[in-house]
Amino acid sequence: MKELAEIWSELLGLPPGEIPHDVGFLRLGGDSVLAVRMSALVRKRLGVALALSDVRVETTLDDLAELVRRHTSGGAPATRALPLTVTPRPDPHAEFPLLPLQQGYFVGQQDGWELSYDSAHYYLDYALTGVDGDEAADALADAVGRLATHQPTLRARVTPDGRQHVLPADAPGAVPQVRVYDLREAGPAEIATALRDVRQEMSTSGPDPTRGPGIDVRLTLLPGDEGRLHLGLSLLIFDGWSSSVLSRDLLAFVADWNAALPPLDIHFGDYVTSLADLPATEAWQADRDWWWSRLDTLPGPPALPLAADPQEVRPVTMGNREHRWRAESWAALRRQCTDRGVTPSTAMLTAFGVVLARWAGHRRMLLNSLQLNRLPIHPEVQRVVGAFAATMLLPLDLAAEATFAELAATVQATSGEHAAHNLITGVEVGREVARRRGSWRPVGPVVFQSVLGVDAAMGGGPPEEAGPLGRVVASDYFHQLRTPQVAIEVRCFELGPEMVAVFSLVEELFDTDQVTAAFAEFVALVDALADGSGWDRLPGLPEETEPGPASGLRLGLLPEPAVRHREGPPADDMEQAVADVFEELLEVPVLDRAADFFGLGGDSLLAVRAVVRLAKEAGVSVPVREFLSDSTVAGVAAVVRSRLGDQR
Amino acid sequence: MSPLNDRADGAGHAAIAGADLSGTAGAVADLDRLILLGLSAHLHRHSRLGRSAAGLPAGPGQDPAHEADTIAGDLGAAPRHRWIAGHWLGALHEAGLVGRDAAGRFHDLHAPRRAELVTARTRMEAARLALGYPAELAELMLRSLRLLPSLLSDEVGVQALLYPDGEPATAEAVYRGNLISRYLNAAAAEVIRDLAGRSTRPLRILELGAGIGATTADLLPALAGRPVEFYLFTDLSPFFLDTARRRFDAGFLRYALLDIAHDLPRRPDELDLIVAATMAHNAPHVGRLLGRAAALLAPGGRVLLIETVREHPQSLTSMPFALSTHDGPPRRLDGRAGTTRTYLSREEWLSALEGGGLRVEVDLPRPADPLTALSQRLFVATR
């Protein structure tokens, strides 16, 4: 209300305190031109886009406040006063740094980690009915073009040394091209093959923003006015919330040749650039201190029995187990959760924890949670497509003799407490853990991700009507995810009125029967929560809090080869060259051949840059993975030497 | 034509020296095409012309040809805007986008394909650049199409189009800074200079319907250092007088509210120059307005008109809404009576000026000039 009164004060030339709340704008001296200006100021300052017909000369300040209230959906994140402002950068095409999770994906794509893929991406296709086959391709191509103007992230690229930028809209290759498969005259066998091939291709090779657009859009036209829309999204560039915003925006442009979306004054690059000031703030330093004080007592990941060592595995796609809860069950679950004072996400997280505890044989474990993490430093942040998401390490300590309801309440409190310190993300915490332990095994290979409630926060589900693309049949979909450094993850999301949970995992790592059993337990647990019976039961949990001595391969308890090198100055030209590269990147003197890159202050992104540098200097490409496995001067020099030897 | 005509033409072209005029007619056609196709798309989607054009069988007793007023109902037009549907359909018929039967009913509306609309939008953008219009013009045209439902139902006024966000940049884009406005205003300034040069007494000038002062801004410098008794800047709306007061700074400027229907001064022989830029067509009877204006002029006094002589489709989604009176289409009592025509043709203007007892000295641009494609002209006539 205060901001609205200030806006009126500026337009009417009256002191804000003297403006009555129940008198129309016209009577206070306003006119229709000023009324249009009022709308614009509300949009700029409060991020609320009112319809033109909402704001008339008869509108009172009370009316306006009510309008703004109605337009602001309930999902406003808890505000902590952060002394940061986002302003548009003078050069929208200038390079800017990657956010921590983007860095993680970037390094992951360099085959830097175990459980890496050459592209971290998400693939989704869904069915369309009532398609106008003659118009659909043109409409979709035009929509992508306009979307690429409205959301610059569609034109984003990542450089080889791990920075990002946006191409100008008229640069060659800037606007992603849509591929169309016209199967309107094809028979069922041809259609089945074609669909399988597209899915195979788009699941296993995703868009790579280091080489081209971060999004791959394709359309299949089928007989009977049907079709499928295929979307490949690089996780390096688009987070989960963005994929929803993108769908909405894209379908709006497809539906109407002249659709206009409220323009965005800020973009992802502006947001990231403004975060550069974050480490100087007290809030950030407080969060860092909070996390750093806990690191040495963090539990390890659930010690799940493994069928293979992750370092030996080169996965191509992740396997899925999926379950859908019908509208009535999902509604029942929501009611139960409300009655118990926990969010549905928390209930799902607790159920996951219980299943993991039983499977791993211990009750204290570290999970990795994917958070939306859009800091509320500008009213438009929720509408911008980009890679804002961050991980959060979440330690669970499930009490032995507690009911599920009690466990859930504790998990909710722990989760809330950790999320309140979100200025330091899981990737940064993970790096520090790795540095302290001297290990580069993934710190949080078991991931939980929930976007339950996101649609409500966005003000409704995605549009169903899409002009020449007809109607979206959201329940007829196929998806595939490849997230690096993840052994197993659960994702929970809504599909219209239903709820879906998916286990995505590296199949090669686990015994299939164990996975099936774990998933079945998970589903059964959630069913019991929905029907009310599960809350007051004691879920049978193992006695041990920590994993016992390892028998066979277990996640988080894998052996690390100890590497020791004789200390001393660099022994030859090769080692000196490596030391010089280290010095340049780390800006510290590097005098000892046994000095470790990370011990000297490096991180995985700098490691990638080091690899790029060495490739230039020595003419040989050291895989990031090998750099990480022995990142001392001597170790890296040895790898370079052996690769050069291979070349000859 | 007179030497003054030549000099004014020279000054006009000097103001746009360097512009490539070879594509002018094509660019104008591209601006028009966007609105025509946009209107077709809108009518296709929101009126029964869409159903009949889709080849769907006519229902029992349903004729596939429709009266304009029926279409107005389909579009949800407020009573005072219902005439606009017929105005649009007439223009679409002229452009070959809809059929009209002997009874004046419309049928077989063209259904624009997405690719057509996208091309039209792209060409419109190139065209507005070629014609010197800023981005605000493109936005005005596209916004007007988006807002058609609200404009037709009277939920939103035409100010929302011309003053989006309450800023004047869009209105300025339409009336200043573009090729034709620069040409015409520079030519007009030359005429003023000529008048000031030969005048034996301080000038008495009246501008009618001065609006945002687009033309005024270019005429005032031509009067710098000349004896001017007064320049009376008038308009129907106090908003424009206020804006002008803040913007212009010349000792001889005076301001007054003036409605040409009621408030024209009655004392004859008292003015040296009457300026009416893109407003004279608002009079219900142009001939009578010019006659009354002529009567106010001292001998040798001039009327200076900037006028549009053909309604281009590009203004179909904005102009008509500005013209609707509180109960329907604007009342015209001259040659436009019985039609929905907004403007007079060049011949009609020349005839009306001469009918008012005036001798036409300036009639620009010249017939062979590519700028004629923009259908805006400068007329100067002397008593």
Chai-1 contact restraints between the chains, C-beta under 6 A:
chainA,res_idxA,chainB,res_idxB,connection_type,confidence,min_distance_angstrom,max_distance_angstrom,comment,restraint_id
A,S32,B,G157,contact,1.0,0.0,6.0,A-B,restraint_1
A,S32,B,Q159,contact,1.0,0.0,6.0,A-B,restraint_2
A,V33,B,Q159,contact,1.0,0.0,6.0,A-B,restraint_3
A,V33,B,Y163,contact,1.0,0.0,6.0,A-B,restraint_4
A,V33,B,G166,contact,1.0,0.0,6.0,A-B,restraint_5
A,L34,B,G166,contact,1.0,0.0,6.0,A-B,restraint_6
A,V36,B,A160,contact,1.0,0.0,6.0,A-B,restraint_7
A,V36,B,Y163,contact,1.0,0.0,6.0,A-B,restraint_8
A,V36,B,G166,contact,1.0,0.0,6.0,A-B,restraint_9
A,R37,B,D165,contact,1.0,0.0,6.0,A-B,restraint_10
A,R37,B,G166,contact,1.0,0.0,6.0,A-B,restraint_11
A,A40,B,D165,contact,1.0,0.0,6.0,A-B,restraint_12
A,L52,B,V156,contact,1.0,0.0,6.0,A-B,restraint_13
A,L52,B,A160,contact,1.0,0.0,6.0,A-B,restraint_14
A,S53,B,S150,contact,1.0,0.0,6.0,A-B,restraint_15
A,S53,B,E155,contact,1.0,0.0,6.0,A-B,restraint_16
A,S53,B,V156,contact,1.0,0.0,6.0,A-B,restraint_17
A,E135,B,R114,contact,1.0,0.0,6.0,A-B,restraint_18
A,D138,B,R114,contact,1.0,0.0,6.0,A-B,restraint_19
A,D138,B,A115,contact,1.0,0.0,6.0,A-B,restraint_20
A,A139,B,R114,contact,1.0,0.0,6.0,A-B,restraint_21
A,D142,B,V118,contact,1.0,0.0,6.0,A-B,restraint_22
A,W257,B,R114,contact,1.0,0.0,6.0,A-B,restraint_23
A,W257,B,L117,contact,1.0,0.0,6.0,A-B,restraint_24
A,N258,B,L142,contact,1.0,0.0,6.0,A-B,restraint_25
A,N258,B,L145,contact,1.0,0.0,6.0,A-B,restraint_26
A,N258,B,R146,contact,1.0,0.0,6.0,A-B,restraint_27
